[in-house]
Amino acid sequence: MAIPVYMLGKESKYPFTGAFQVKESNSRCWIRASGFVAVSSGVRSAYLPARRVSAVVSKAAIAAFSEYDRYVILESIWEEVIQLSPTSLGKKGGTDLSLVIAVGDSKGINIAATGISGVWGKSAMTKSWLPMVPAKHPLLQTTGIPTTPLGSLHVSRPPTKIVATARSVSPVLPKSRELAARLGVERI
Amino acid sequence: MNQKQKVREIIQERLRIGKPIDNILLSLAERAPSTLIDIAIGLNPIGGEKITLALIPLLEQIEERIGNFQITELQFYQRLADNSEGAASELLEEIIARHYQQEWLIDISQQVEGLMAGYLHLSYIKDEDFFEEFCCKYAQKGMRRSLVSLASELGRIEPVLALLTDGNVEVGLEAAALALESNPRCGVIEHMAAILGPDIDLQLSSMIKKIQDPGVAKHIAELVHWYPRAKKSLQDLKRR
């Protein structure tokens, strides 16, 4: 079953400026992605960049689903993301991209990301949010649009939900109620 | 009969025979403000459209004095509006012009305009920085009709965003559709995504179904085609 994946952005009057989300699946695997781009370009100028990233991730995932391989799917997505034109991604040209992707199947999930400051999984056992990687993990080191496809973290025992913090946000999760409100969901 | 009663009778008689009362009221405002306030909002006010219209030019003087009578401006105006009959809207316009930044205007607007509360006030402050703030305040008070009307008339996003932020999604979408019809480049779709989140296919589709003018379609096509349901609704709109 697909795991919800969220990206926590900066608190603001328009909290989903430049936000995008991708949900695709077929009978064997699924992908969930979430992120922000061009936030500093403003509400109106960030809208299309966000749609473009979302469309590229979605299209690449669907095209790669036939491979039934989480690594191949992720690589295909990154190859498409790399080709996005910086001029189509707001005034920072995509250097401010925050993107977290989870691809899963019956054997586990793989997580890849760029432009994030932290990533947490909600434990199925304890229902608490636990960091999925330590502070200096490679998953947290890339910023913006990568130049080559990024590696991923394999998680054999997936959490029930995943939240990443955008690079512009300090890597701390607020309490559940505030977290849910900021992510735009009823409960988390 | 005391002096107050005499003055009251003179005013009532002049009103009855259709003679002006402006000079008497002016004189009272200067010399006997307590009598004037008593006539306006006392236990037994004269009331009626004519006296309210005659009081409007004297409001500044009255406001200077009402502090002495231990009533607030809001209390004074609520009582006066209660007895103003057909002049209540004119009174409200004058109050707005005098106090357009005051939050208590919301209460008096509700009293005078009913379901359209906020329409006159928001229209008056539409070019002020705090227009959006007051849109939100009226939305929080449930004053949806005025916000929908203003979204349509002004082609502005602030009334729409106030409704959406307050959780009035259906009415907000109606306002969004009307704002787009009035001003297709108002940016309401981008702001919807920034407030509601990126997954707005359903809301966008629902909003597009409320648009009557097919001419809007070409202006928003680039923003909508990313969302399958909304895209389909836009195609339906174009075919209308």
Interface residues (C-beta under 8 A of the other chain):
Chain A: Y14 P15 F16 T17 A19 F20 Q21 V43 R44 A46 Y47 L48 A50 R51 S54 A55 G184
Chain B: G187 I189 E190 H191 A193 A194 I195 L196 G197 P198 D199 E222 L223 W226
